[in-house]
């Protein structure tokens, strides 16, 4: 019996950070053990905000190298560039005819931009391009083209999967056939929110991230920038109310956590020592992956081949799906 399909899209907007690693990369790679996993680099989605071609190319390489360094095995899972599968855009055009404008009006990203414009006293559609407005339709095509059963997403992205279901149901209802598989969101309830250097959720929009594969010296510098309170060296400290320890727990063993927590409570340890312990445990975890990442980025030909091979395989699957849809919809006269 064939495995169910889990599909993950990765938008190339710069090097992933620790929050991306724990919240998206690790859980998605773990799914590959139980599902037929397919990963794609959503480069067309990035075009909404990234207009510089060199930046887009570099970000695409960075994303591919990051996932490969973190353990993605192209011999076991499919990885491809969205832009290498033009069938995605044919399906987008097809399902546009079954997507109401009202549905797009409710999309979180569009509504957020409108709210931001209103708050600044600007026209509602300021900085709203059609790529942003129809973003959920392209995402639905990404998913529906490959008959994905599950799509790993954060809670804030469940709406996109619900919209894909709405669109697929409209198509299926019109043609009275189950042409498109109805996907389900895969939300890992165990995934923890990773805090940034300022104590808020780690996010590029807050400028509080720790990029995954920065050099050791930069990693140490960012660890030292994490905000702490003004307690002196001598004072006992609460590990459960500390940004440094909160991050430390995500990467340390139980024994390491217990030992450092005891040092917190005993007093006599400064914040510099706590941050040094965080750096040590982070660097120990990241170093092997960073080495692999640097190798891939130094010789991008291996990335090119992996993505090219993946694109060929993805197009074979996509072409078969489009062929069946064209026949049912009335575009195939042979």
C-alpha positions as CSV (number, residue, x, y, z in Angstrom):
1,X,0.0,0.0,0.0
2,X,1.5,3.4,-1.0
3,X,2.2,6.0,1.6
4,X,0.1,9.1,1.9
5,X,1.8,12.3,0.6
6,X,3.1,15.1,2.7
7,X,4.1,18.3,0.9
8,X,6.1,21.2,2.2
9,X,6.8,24.5,0.5
10,X,9.8,26.6,1.6
11,X,9.9,30.3,0.6
12,X,13.4,31.5,-0.2
13,X,13.7,34.8,1.8
14,X,17.1,34.4,3.4
15,X,18.9,31.9,5.6
16,X,16.5,30.1,8.1
17,X,16.9,30.9,11.8
18,X,16.7,28.7,14.9
19,X,13.0,29.1,15.0
20,X,12.6,27.9,11.5
21,X,14.8,24.9,12.2
22,X,12.8,23.8,15.3
23,X,9.4,24.9,14.1
24,X,9.5,23.8,10.4
25,X,12.6,22.0,9.2
26,X,12.9,19.3,11.9
27,X,9.2,18.5,11.9
28,X,8.9,18.4,8.1
29,X,12.0,16.1,7.8
30,X,10.5,13.8,10.5
31,X,7.4,13.4,8.4
32,X,9.5,11.8,5.6
33,X,9.8,8.7,7.8
34,X,6.1,8.0,7.6
35,X,4.9,9.7,4.5
36,X,5.9,10.1,0.9
37,X,7.5,13.5,1.3
38,X,7.8,16.2,-1.3
39,X,9.6,19.5,-0.7
40,X,9.5,22.5,-3.0
41,X,11.3,25.8,-3.0
42,X,8.5,28.4,-3.5
43,X,10.6,30.9,-5.5
44,X,7.6,32.3,-7.4
45,X,5.9,33.1,-4.0
46,X,9.1,35.1,-3.1
47,X,8.7,37.3,-6.2
48,X,6.0,39.2,-4.4
49,X,8.6,40.9,-2.2
50,X,12.0,40.0,-3.7
51,X,12.6,41.8,-7.0
52,X,16.4,41.6,-7.2
53,X,17.3,38.5,-9.4
54,X,20.6,37.9,-7.7
55,X,19.0,37.9,-4.3
56,X,16.4,35.4,-5.4
57,X,19.1,33.1,-6.8
58,X,21.2,33.3,-3.7
59,X,18.2,32.8,-1.3
60,X,17.2,29.7,-3.4
61,X,20.7,28.2,-3.0
62,X,20.7,29.1,0.7
63,X,17.4,27.4,1.3
64,X,18.4,24.2,-0.6
65,X,21.7,24.0,1.2
66,X,20.1,24.5,4.6
67,X,17.6,21.7,4.1
68,X,20.2,19.4,2.6
69,X,22.6,20.2,5.5
70,X,19.8,19.5,8.0
71,X,19.3,16.0,6.7
72,X,17.0,16.1,3.7
73,X,18.0,13.1,1.5
74,X,17.2,13.6,-2.2
75,X,17.5,9.9,-2.7
76,X,14.5,9.3,-0.4
77,X,12.4,12.4,-0.9
78,X,11.5,14.7,-3.8
79,X,12.9,18.3,-3.7
80,X,12.3,20.7,-6.6
81,X,12.0,24.4,-7.5
82,X,8.4,25.6,-8.0
83,X,9.6,27.5,-11.1
84,X,10.8,24.2,-12.7
85,X,7.2,22.9,-12.8
86,X,5.2,25.1,-15.2
87,X,2.2,22.8,-14.8
88,X,1.7,24.6,-11.4
89,X,0.8,27.8,-13.3
90,X,-1.5,26.0,-15.7
91,X,-3.4,24.6,-12.7
92,X,-3.4,28.0,-11.1
93,X,-5.2,29.4,-14.2
94,X,-7.7,26.5,-14.1
95,X,-8.6,26.9,-10.5
96,X,-8.8,30.7,-10.7
97,X,-12.1,30.1,-12.5
98,X,-13.4,28.3,-9.4
99,X,-12.1,30.8,-6.8
100,X,-14.3,33.7,-5.6
101,X,-12.9,37.1,-5.0
102,X,-14.6,37.1,-1.6
103,X,-12.5,34.1,-0.6
104,X,-9.4,36.1,-1.5
105,X,-10.6,39.1,0.4
106,X,-10.5,37.0,3.6
107,X,-6.9,35.9,3.2
108,X,-4.8,36.9,6.3
109,X,-1.9,38.4,4.4
110,X,-4.1,40.6,2.3
111,X,-6.2,41.7,5.2
112,X,-3.0,42.5,7.2
113,X,-1.8,44.7,4.4
114,X,-5.1,46.5,4.2
115,X,-5.2,47.0,8.0
116,X,-1.7,48.4,7.9
117,X,-2.6,50.8,5.1
118,X,-5.7,52.0,7.0
119,X,-3.6,52.6,10.1
120,X,-1.2,54.7,8.1
121,X,-4.0,56.6,6.4
122,X,-3.1,55.2,3.0
123,X,-5.4,53.7,0.3
124,X,-6.5,50.2,1.1
125,X,-4.8,48.7,-1.9
126,X,-1.4,50.5,-1.4
127,X,1.4,48.0,-1.9
128,X,-1.0,45.2,-2.8
129,X,0.0,43.5,-6.0
130,X,-2.0,40.6,-7.6
131,X,0.7,38.2,-6.5
132,X,-0.1,39.0,-2.9
133,X,-3.9,39.0,-3.5
134,X,-3.9,35.7,-5.3
135,X,-1.2,34.1,-3.2
136,X,-3.6,31.5,-1.8
137,X,-4.6,30.3,-5.3
138,X,-1.0,29.7,-6.3
139,X,-0.4,27.9,-3.0
140,X,-3.5,25.8,-3.6
141,X,-2.1,24.8,-7.0
142,X,1.2,23.8,-5.4
143,X,-0.7,21.5,-3.1
144,X,-3.4,20.1,-5.4
145,X,-1.1,19.4,-8.3
146,X,0.7,16.7,-6.3
147,X,-2.4,15.2,-4.5
148,X,-1.0,16.1,-1.1
149,X,-2.8,14.5,1.8
150,X,-1.0,16.5,4.4
151,X,0.7,19.9,4.5
152,X,2.8,20.8,7.5
153,X,2.0,24.4,8.5
154,X,2.0,26.6,11.6
155,X,-1.3,27.5,13.1
156,X,-1.2,30.9,11.4
157,X,-1.2,29.2,8.0
158,X,-4.0,26.7,8.4
159,X,-6.3,29.2,6.5
160,X,-4.3,28.5,3.3
161,X,-5.0,24.8,3.5
162,X,-8.7,25.5,4.2
163,X,-8.8,27.7,1.1
164,X,-7.2,24.9,-1.0
165,X,-9.9,22.6,0.2
166,X,-12.6,25.1,-0.7
167,X,-11.2,25.5,-4.2
168,X,-10.8,21.7,-4.7
169,X,-14.3,21.1,-3.6
170,X,-15.6,23.6,-6.1
171,X,-13.8,21.9,-8.9
172,X,-14.9,18.4,-7.8
173,X,-18.5,19.5,-7.4
174,X,-18.6,21.1,-10.9
175,X,-17.2,18.0,-12.6
176,X,-18.9,15.5,-10.3
177,X,-15.6,13.7,-9.8
178,X,-13.0,13.6,-7.1
179,X,-10.4,15.2,-9.4
180,X,-8.5,16.9,-6.7
181,X,-7.4,15.5,-3.4
182,X,-8.6,17.4,-0.4
183,X,-5.5,18.2,1.7
184,X,-5.4,18.4,5.5
185,X,-3.1,20.7,7.6
186,X,-0.5,19.0,9.7
187,X,0.0,21.1,12.8
188,X,2.4,19.8,15.3
189,X,1.0,20.7,18.7
190,X,4.4,19.8,20.3
191,X,6.2,22.5,18.4
192,X,7.4,25.2,20.8
193,X,7.6,28.9,20.1
194,X,11.2,29.8,19.9
195,X,12.0,33.1,21.4
196,X,14.4,35.6,19.9
197,X,17.1,37.7,21.4
198,X,14.6,40.2,22.8
199,X,12.3,37.7,24.4
200,X,9.6,37.9,21.7
201,X,8.9,35.2,19.2
202,X,11.9,34.7,16.9
203,X,11.0,36.4,13.7
204,X,12.8,38.3,10.9
205,X,10.2,41.0,11.2
206,X,11.4,41.7,14.8
207,X,15.1,41.6,13.8
208,X,15.7,39.3,16.8
209,X,16.8,36.1,15.0
210,X,19.8,33.8,15.2
211,X,20.4,32.6,11.7
212,X,21.1,28.9,11.5
213,X,24.5,28.6,9.9
214,X,26.3,31.9,10.6
215,X,30.0,31.5,11.6
216,X,30.9,30.6,15.1
217,X,32.1,34.1,16.0
218,X,28.8,35.7,14.9
219,X,26.8,33.0,16.7
220,X,28.7,33.8,19.9
221,X,28.1,37.5,19.4
222,X,24.3,37.0,18.9
223,X,24.2,34.8,22.0
224,X,25.8,37.5,24.0
225,X,23.2,40.0,22.8
226,X,20.3,38.1,24.3
227,X,18.4,40.3,26.7
228,X,18.7,39.4,30.4
229,X,17.8,41.2,33.7
230,X,20.1,43.2,35.9
231,X,20.8,40.6,38.6
232,X,24.4,40.5,39.9
233,X,26.7,37.5,39.7
234,X,26.1,36.6,43.3
235,X,22.3,36.5,43.2
236,X,20.4,33.2,42.6
237,X,18.5,33.3,39.3
238,X,15.3,31.7,38.0
239,X,16.0,29.5,35.0
240,X,12.3,29.3,34.2
241,X,12.1,33.0,33.7
242,X,15.2,33.6,31.5
243,X,15.5,34.1,27.8
244,X,18.9,32.4,27.7
245,X,17.8,29.3,29.5
246,X,14.6,29.1,27.5
247,X,16.7,28.7,24.3
248,X,19.2,26.5,26.0
249,X,16.5,23.9,26.9
250,X,15.6,23.5,23.2
251,X,19.1,22.1,22.4
252,X,20.5,20.7,25.6
253,X,20.1,17.2,27.0
254,X,18.1,16.7,30.2
255,X,21.3,16.3,32.2
256,X,22.7,19.5,30.8
257,X,19.5,21.3,31.6
258,X,19.5,20.1,35.2
259,X,23.1,21.0,35.7
260,X,22.8,24.5,34.4
261,X,19.5,25.1,36.3
262,X,21.2,24.2,39.5
263,X,24.0,26.7,38.8
264,X,21.3,29.4,38.2
265,X,19.6,28.7,41.5
266,X,22.8,28.5,43.5
267,X,24.0,31.9,42.6
268,X,27.6,32.8,41.7
269,X,27.1,32.6,38.0
270,X,26.9,35.7,35.8
271,X,24.9,36.1,32.6
272,X,28.1,35.9,30.5
273,X,28.6,32.4,31.8
274,X,25.0,31.4,31.0
275,X,25.3,32.8,27.5
276,X,28.6,30.9,27.0
277,X,26.8,27.7,27.9
278,X,24.1,28.5,25.4
279,X,26.7,29.1,22.7
280,X,28.5,25.9,23.5
281,X,25.4,23.7,23.2
282,X,24.2,25.5,20.1
283,X,27.5,25.3,18.4
284,X,27.9,21.6,19.2
285,X,24.5,20.9,17.6
286,X,25.0,23.2,14.6
287,X,28.7,22.7,13.7
288,X,28.3,19.5,11.7
289,X,25.4,20.9,9.7
290,X,27.2,24.2,9.2
291,X,30.1,22.4,7.8
292,X,27.9,20.6,5.3
293,X,26.1,23.8,4.4
294,X,29.4,25.6,3.7
295,X,30.5,22.7,1.5
296,X,27.3,22.9,-0.6
297,X,27.5,26.7,-0.9
298,X,31.1,26.6,-1.9
299,X,30.3,24.3,-4.9
300,X,26.7,24.9,-6.0
301,X,26.9,22.4,-8.8
302,X,25.7,19.7,-6.5
303,X,22.7,21.8,-5.5
304,X,22.0,22.5,-9.2
305,X,22.0,18.8,-10.0
306,X,19.8,17.8,-7.1
307,X,17.2,20.5,-8.0
308,X,17.4,19.7,-11.7
309,X,16.8,16.0,-11.1
310,X,14.0,16.8,-8.7
311,X,12.4,19.1,-11.2
312,X,12.3,16.4,-13.9
313,X,10.6,14.0,-11.5
314,X,8.2,16.6,-10.3
315,X,7.2,17.5,-13.9
316,X,6.5,13.9,-14.7
317,X,4.0,13.7,-11.8
318,X,2.6,17.2,-12.6
319,X,2.2,16.5,-16.3
320,X,0.1,13.3,-15.6
321,X,-2.2,15.3,-13.3
322,X,-2.7,18.1,-15.8
323,X,-3.3,15.7,-18.6
324,X,-6.2,14.1,-16.6
325,X,-7.6,17.5,-15.7
326,X,-7.4,18.8,-19.3
327,X,-9.4,15.8,-20.5
328,X,-12.2,16.2,-18.0
329,X,-12.4,20.0,-18.4
330,X,-12.6,19.8,-22.2
331,X,-9.2,21.0,-23.3
332,X,-8.0,17.6,-24.6
333,X,-9.3,16.9,-28.1
334,X,-7.3,13.8,-28.8
